[in-house]
Amino acid sequence: MRPNPTEEDHVRLELRSILLLAAVVVFIVAIFVDRNPLKWIAAGLALFAAAFLVSETGIGRRLGRRRL
């Protein structure tokens, strides 16, 4: 039996995670699109690169409630 959930049990959603998920969605769309799949692939690569830039520059702070 699991004890009561604490604040540490919540999923941390960071900007990097959001960008990586968006890149995956764009790549999946690129598989099924009939017109201009290269534009979708380019957008997916841009999101993928942005995810790493965000983490390297420190812009990607955790989203959500702030702890006081």
N, C-alpha and C positions, 0 to 999 in steps of 0.2 A: 504494500500500500504506500502510495506516495504522500509525503507531507504536504502541508499547505504551500501553494506557490508563493514565491517571494518575488521581489522586484528583479532579482538576478536571473529568474527563469524566463523573463520576457525576451523575445527576439530583438536584437539590435539591428535596426535598418539604417545603413549608412548610404551616403550618396553614391559611393563606389558600387554597392550592391544593386542599387536602382539602375545605374548606367549599364552594368553588366547584364541585368535581366532585360533591359530594353534592347541591348545589342543582340541577345539571343532571339528575341521576338522578331527583330528586323531581319536577321539571317533566315529564320524560318519563313517569313513572308517572301524573302528573295527566292526561296526554293519554288514557291507556288505561283509567283507573279509571271504573267506572260509578256508584259511590256517593260523594257528597261530594267532587267534584273541587276545590271551593274550599278545603277544608282542606289538600289537597296543594299547591295554589298558594300558600297562605299560608305553609306550611312552607318551600317553596322560596324565597319572598321573604325569610323570616327568615334562612335560611342564607346567601343572597346578601348581605343587609345585615350579617350577622355577619362575613363574609369581609372586608368593607371596614372594619368596626370593629376587627377584629383587626390589620389592617395599620396603621391610623391610630394605635392606642394602643400599638403595639409589643409586644403580647402574642405575636404570631406569630413565635416564634423558629424557626429551622430545626430540624427533627426529625432524629434520627439520632445518629451518633457525634460526640462532641466532640473537637475538636483539642486536643492537649496541647502 
